[in-house]
Each structure stands twice: as C-alpha cells, then as structure tokens.
C-alpha cells in the first residue's frame, strides 16, 4: 500500500512539474522606441524561450532523485537481510 501511495505521489508530482513547465513562457518583445536608434533603424529583440532548459533541469532532477531513492532502498534492504 505504501508503494502505491509513493508511486502515485511521484507520478502526480512529475505531472504537475510538466504542466507548470509547459505553461511557462518568456515575455514578448518590448515596444519599439519612440525615436530612431542606430544606423539600421529600429531593431527589437525577440523573446527567449525557457521551456527547453527548464525541461532538462526537471529531467535531471528527477533522475538524480530516483537514483538517490534506489540507492537508499538497496542499502535499507541490505541492512534488513543481515
């Protein structure tokens, strides 16, 4: 029963993180300045996507946490078997 609860908690946590990640977006470009600037005219920057980096961060954090969990389970089992 405890394993099912832990698994459900893990799945729901990962689902929540994915949902938050998919809804996070960078800001739009700023409004153009009132006067001309530079010799090329008005140049505005684009919006920077942050979704890819945060997805990689979440995947690596999940892999690290699951590795730590598996190592702790193995050490708990080896202590109990002795």
C-alpha positions as CSV (number, residue, x, y, z in Angstrom):
1,X,0.0,0.0,0.0
2,X,2.8,2.4,0.8
3,X,4.5,1.7,-2.5
4,X,1.3,2.6,-4.4
5,X,1.0,5.9,-2.4
6,X,4.6,6.8,-3.1
7,X,4.2,5.9,-6.8
8,X,1.0,7.9,-7.0
9,X,2.7,10.9,-5.3
10,X,5.7,10.6,-7.7
11,X,3.5,10.5,-10.8
12,X,1.4,13.4,-9.7
13,X,4.4,15.5,-8.8
14,X,6.0,14.8,-12.2
15,X,2.7,15.6,-13.9
16,X,2.4,18.9,-12.0
17,X,6.0,19.8,-12.9
18,X,5.4,19.1,-16.6
19,X,2.2,21.2,-16.5
20,X,4.0,24.1,-14.9
21,X,6.8,23.8,-17.4
22,X,4.5,23.8,-20.4
23,X,2.8,26.9,-19.2
24,X,5.9,28.9,-18.5
25,X,6.8,31.2,-21.4
26,X,9.1,34.1,-21.9
27,X,7.9,37.6,-22.2
28,X,7.1,39.2,-25.5
29,X,9.4,41.7,-27.2
30,X,9.4,45.2,-25.8
31,X,7.6,48.0,-27.6
32,X,9.7,49.8,-30.2
33,X,11.4,53.0,-29.0
34,X,9.9,56.3,-30.0
35,X,12.9,57.7,-31.8
36,X,15.2,56.1,-34.3
37,X,18.4,54.5,-32.9
38,X,21.4,53.1,-34.7
39,X,22.1,53.3,-38.4
40,X,19.8,50.4,-39.3
41,X,16.6,51.8,-37.9
42,X,14.6,50.3,-35.0
43,X,15.7,46.8,-34.1
44,X,13.8,44.9,-31.4
45,X,14.9,41.7,-29.8
46,X,12.8,38.5,-29.8
47,X,11.5,36.6,-26.8
48,X,13.8,34.0,-25.4
49,X,12.2,30.5,-24.9
50,X,12.9,29.0,-21.5
51,X,10.9,25.8,-21.9
52,X,13.8,23.6,-23.1
53,X,16.2,24.5,-20.3
54,X,13.6,24.0,-17.6
55,X,12.6,20.6,-19.0
56,X,16.2,19.5,-19.0
57,X,16.6,20.7,-15.4
58,X,13.4,18.8,-14.3
59,X,14.5,15.6,-16.1
60,X,18.0,15.7,-14.5
61,X,16.5,16.5,-11.0
62,X,14.1,13.5,-11.4
63,X,16.9,11.2,-12.5
64,X,19.0,12.3,-9.5
65,X,16.2,11.9,-7.0
66,X,15.2,8.4,-8.4
67,X,18.9,7.3,-8.2
68,X,19.1,8.5,-4.6
69,X,15.8,6.7,-3.8
70,X,17.0,3.4,-5.3
71,X,20.4,3.6,-3.5
72,X,18.6,4.2,-0.2
73,X,16.2,1.3,-0.8
74,X,19.1,-1.0,-1.6
75,X,21.0,0.0,1.5
76,X,17.9,-0.5,3.6
77,X,17.3,-3.9,2.2
78,X,20.9,-5.0,2.7
79,X,20.7,-3.9,6.4
80,X,17.5,-5.8,6.9
81,X,18.9,-9.0,5.3
82,X,21.9,-9.1,7.6
